[in-house]
Amino acid sequence: MEDLPLDKYLAISPVDGRYAKDTKELKLFFSEYALQKARTLVEIEYLMHLSEHPQITHVRDMSEKEKRQLQNIYLDFDIDSMKRIKEIEKETNHDVKSVEYFVKEKLKGTSLEDLAESVHFALTSEDCTNTAYAILVNGAIEAVFAPQLKRIIEKLAEYAHGYADVPMLARTHGQPASPTTVGKEFVIFANELKNKYEKLVNFSLPAKLNGATGNYNALTAAYPDIDGFEFTIGFMNRLGLEPKLFTTQVDGYAEYAELFNLMKEINTIIRKLDVDMWMYISYDYFVLKKEEKEVGSSTMPHKVNPINFENSEGNTKIANAIFNVLAEELPTTRMQRDLSGSTMLRAMGEAFGHTLIAWKNTLKGLRKITPNIDYLVQSIEEHPELLAEPIQTILRREGISGAYEQLKALTRGRKITKEDLLNFVDGLDVPPSVKEELTEIINAGPSAYIGEAAIIVDKLIF
């Protein structure tokens, strides 16, 4: 078989191929390189933690110069470092043990060589790996996903306030319904995403450091007087992580499931936004910005397509499918440990990748749309039957018997005019002030019948 070079055009997944430009920042968090670099960091910081722990007697204190020298192993970690770990892994067939041997190699010939055998002391590979994943996933949320989601919310809020009083024909069951405003519809999405954003920015994966089955067996054998809980808490505080103290060899993945379900919820809202924007564009409620060199169809020159919203919709579905499997299956690890979870965790980069592609495309799509204001007003005014609701409501206020039924008989399934409504009001046996009130509503037209839609927009704070 032909041995092809590594190139984005040869990538099996579109995350690293066609959409590589949209996911490039994720290489620092979900690539094999990122994982091995984070594992190296954990091993180095753990060795320093041992050195500084008052009850660990076999690991001597380090000078400040030695600490900087040690930390430079992960600070200077590069592709060559990664390649060396992979070379070691060819012999060990164990990715974490390869990191341990890599660190030991780096200590040879230095003043720290005497500490080499303390690398990975009393640890299991999952201690190193789950801590590395916590660092990476938390970092990705903070550096990439929270800022990207915030940009979408800010754009939605901008449109909400900018078009707060621009009327828009609403549709329930796909049929014309009481008017809303462009801004009010944007504010709904902005508020829903705002609530999820607040959960996302406050989310943090914890990590565990308690040995092969979660009981500190090896640590206790070497140092019976050390409190395992305090030992873990101290190390996790060092890394800025929340400690997870009750686990088997793996951490149980409850928080991973919580995060993946949160990402699914956000993606579901994004997809609903995509679909609604697609529908509004198809109804001519919004106009798409034209890119001069862009082609909408290979045969129909006139086409300007909502491709960004379609792209986002598709990617949220793929992302959620993967998130769903991870959220359901990761917490079902057999007894104290099996490797199915380890394999699945490597796929979470795919889910986060498709998510980022979706979010970026949604934002691109939002930046291309403009409300078709004249048409929005026109489309509402073509449906004076919408005023049947306020008319029958006011008549019921006045105690008119069968008010709803009278308006139903006049308007349901029929094309009527303002004159039909005015004639109906003129024939009512109600006080002149009520007739005047109803006449004003009819003359103002259905586009003025927007309730508190514009006021609702002002309630959004972001």
Residue, then its C-alpha position, 0 to 999 in steps of 0.5 A: m500500500e502506498d505510504l502517503p505523507l501527513d497532510k491535511y488533504l489526506a486526513i481521514s476526519p474532516v476535523d483535521g482535513r477540510y476544516a483544519k483551519d477552524t480547529k487548529e487551536l484544538k491541537l494544543f488540547f486534544s492531539e496526541y502531542a498535547l496529551q503527552k506534553a500534559r502527561t510530562l507536565v504532570e510527571i514533572e510537577y509530581l516529582m517536585h511535589l514529592s521533593e517538597h513534601p515533608q514526609i517524603t524522605h527519599v526525594r531530596d530538596m531541589s534548588e531553585k535552579e534545579k526546579r527551573q531545569l526540571q520544569n523546562i522539560y515540559l516548557d520546552f516540549d516540542i515535536d522532537s520530544m513527542k517523537r522520542i516518546k513514540e520511539i520509546e513506546k515502540e519498545t514499551n507498548h505503553d504510552v504513559k510508561s514511555v513518558e516516564y522513561f522520557v523524563k528519566e532520560k532528560l535527567k541523565g547527566t544532570s544534577l537531578e539524575d539521582l532523582a530519576e527513580s522517583v519519577h512516577f513514584a507510587l503512581t498508576s498510569e491513570d493518575c497521570t492520564n486523568t490529571a493530564y486530561a483535566i488540565l487539557v479539557n479545562g484549558a480548552i473550555e477556558a481558552v477556546f469554547a467559552p470565548q467562542l460561545k460568548r462571541i455568539i451570544e454577543k452577536l445575538a444580543e447586538y441583534a436583539h437590541g438593534y432590532a427590538d421593535v422591528p415587527m416579524l410575523a410569527r408562526t406556530h404550527g407553521q401558520p401565521a400567528s401573533p406578531t413578534t419582533v426580530g429582536k425578541e426572537f434573538v433575545i430568546f436564543a441569547n438568553e438560553l445560551k447565556n444560561k449555558y455559558e454561565k455553567l460552562v465558564n464555571f465548569s471544571l473537571p476534577a482529577k484523582l491521584n490515588g493509585a491502582t485501585g483508588n486506595y493509595n496502596a503503593l503510597t501507604a506501603a512506602y509511607p504508612d503515615i501519609d494521609g492519602f487525601e491530604f496528599t492528593i489535595g495538595f498536589m491538585n491545588r498545585l495544578g489548580l485542579e479540584p481533587k476527586l477522592f473517591t474512585t477506583q483506578v479511574d475517576g468514574y467519569a461522572e463529571y465528564a458525562e456532566l460536561f458532555n451533556l452540557m455541550k450537547e445542550i448547547n449544541t442543541i440550542i445552536r442547532k435550533l438557532d441554525v434551523d430557525m435562521w434557515m427558515y427565516i431566510s427561506y421566508d425572506y425575513f432575512v437577506l444574506k450578504k453576497e460574497e462576490k466570488e462565492v458560488g451558490s450553485s453550479t448551475m443556478p447563478h442566482k443562488v445565495n445559500p445559507i451554507n454556514f447555518e447548514n454546516s453548523e447544523g450538520n456538525t452539531k449532530i455529529a458532535n452530539a452523537i459522539f458526546n452522547v456515546l461518551a456520556e453514556e458509556l464512560p461511566t460504565t467502566r467494568m469493576q475497577r478498570d478496563l481500557s474501553g474508556s481510555t479508547m473512547l476518551r481519545a475520541m472526545g477531540e472529534a466531538f469538540g472539533h465538530t462543535l467548534i466547527a459548528w459554533k464558528n459557522t453559526l457566528k459566520g452565518l449570523r454576521k451575514i444576515t440582515p433583516n428584510i424590514d420592508y418585507l417583514v412589515q408587508s408580510i404581517e400586514e397581509h394577515p389582518e386576521l391576526l387581529a382577531e385575537p386582540i378583538q375577541t380578548i377585549l370583547r371578552r373583557e367587556g363581557i360579550s357572550g360568544a366573543y371568541e366564537q364570533l371571531k372564529a366564524l369571521t376569520r378561521g380559514r378565511k382570507i379577510t381584510k381590514e374592512d371586514l374587521l371594521n364592519f364587524v366592529d361597527g355592527l357590535d352592540v358595545p359602547p362607543s369607547v370600545k368601538e373606538e378602541l377596536t377601530e384604533i387597533i385595526n387601523a394601526g394594523p397587525s404590524a403594531y400588535i407586538g405586545e411587550a416584545a420590545i420591552i422584553v428585549d431590554k430585560l436581557i443583560f449580558 
